[in-house]
């Protein structure tokens, strides 16, 4: 270790500066179980970060202390590089992974050592990358993952021979059972302690293929190493997968299986998530009441209870759904099924110019656009990914359900059949609009050939609950961090708009609900609603609906409670009373406000309008620019307005 | 008829279309495009035509000179066994892989 530079007398254990610590890169094929192994090697001490100057994420964390030397003071940073097949990058993720590995990515330290994760059941596919990575000339270990599975399948590995052919130490591990993790930790510590750590010279960056060979020779080499070191039933690892795939990748069977899987996914989300959602709702209601009880009546109480607690609660209530979606998608991806879903959907998605991989994000958007937009990272092509992000919020997310319920109940109070059809129609409209918008974007702004599919179909395996949970917590936390602050600010702004200027208490009716109604009418939000009402008049909206549209700018479901207040029912007015009040409301000339045409127009507007600030924040983050978020807001607003206008005018004309 | 029109359309839009001519020459040398294979058939890769991102990805995934490929499924998309595991590729790419008899 380095000589102690500080001349302190006491034997203190120093925490070295981050720059002084060794960095070890974890390299491997996309399906080698790299992230799972990373989680084992770091325990809980890891976080997600972007590679500097990119939106490409990775996990980094401190390597567990070795059991033999638990008091080691110099931590080793482990970096989980994006999975890749070769150092000849074919995607932005691979490109960044390569440049970080080579030490030529500005702002990222060059790794001092490399751990190559190799799937023991699939040496031929994994070893070519190992060969390339070894060519970089850094201290390297090969971690032979899934070796427990190889044992169970009756594959016999000659580690000594493998190690001598590869040219570096080979450690048997299983990320699933934790077997061999301790010896790998010890080996990595030993590797990082090699003195001096080899420094990568500048010339190595320029030299992209030091070994002077292409794929063919690496594959030949991998095949011969496999033949040398592995004996047993070579077909065993893929036998189960092959038989499952006869159905799951079948032209029709695959589509049916996919429909079943997705149906089960949504049933789980919508049935299981309601329990924690109700809990969170109740919790925030309780928090509001409690805080309200402590504070005297006044603006501060109103700000905390209605603005902060109400606003944050309104966002967090969707968190169970978001988490559950993240969790189930992580399980599906880990199991290997998502690659099949992309395969069977590719044929259909190509028609709108998107790859099959775009389908799962678009389907997820029916629960919530936020996890959907975050899961577009699987799409290789940047244009395809942008298009998917842009159209995802058109699909009917669960926050639209309260609005649909309200409008449909108003349209068809006594005709369940027609109500169900209208409800389904709203979903269909969202789907058609999203596919149509994708089609248009792919032919105009983000022009590009639909890229042919090339995807590995890994062997199926039992997914790791632990890894999926870790990933869910990570992604949910990112969402709360990113959207949370913005939501808080917007909640406060909207609260202020709906609260000020205050109406003189002397002018307020004594009835609470009526007082709230008068207060909102006179507030900025009420005035804005009245002012812009002429804009929404061609859509058939009266000023109250216009206030609802304004107030639901940041979160669409708010419209229900706004209308409830505006119709004098208080914030939690029950659904039936609200519907009664809306149905009986009349214009100045005595005609009803909510005619069939108005209801349809309102429905169409809410299907197509953006009205979700957290989604906009996530779009900005994923695209790296507010421009795309603004484009999303812009085109969806124009589309919503135009479609609602046509709906209202046509429906009126027909009636 | 509709089907044929559609196929032509796909070829016309296919970025690999200019390589159809070399493919014809290749046939004279005992090579054939993978698209000629049926389900269950095998062949050894001679080369992958084209210099697109997809052809690079095909090579990275093992569809590269010298490899044995087995066709597990045809249609849209194709499924191949190569380098110890399966890969799925769009139908149009099957024509860009030249094989010889295994």
Interface residues (C-beta under 8 A of the other chain):
Chain A: X85 X86 X88 X90 X122 X123 X124 X125 X214 X215 X216 X219 X220 X222 X226 X234 X238 X241 X242 X245 X249 X250 X251 X339 X342 X343 X346 X347 X350 X449 X451 X452 X453 X454 X455 X456 X457 X458 X459
Chain B: X13 X15 X53 X54 X56 X57 X58 X59 X60 X61 X62 X64 X65 X66 X67 X72 X73 X75 X76 X77 X79 X81 X83 X84 X85 X86 X87 X88 X89 X90 X92 X93
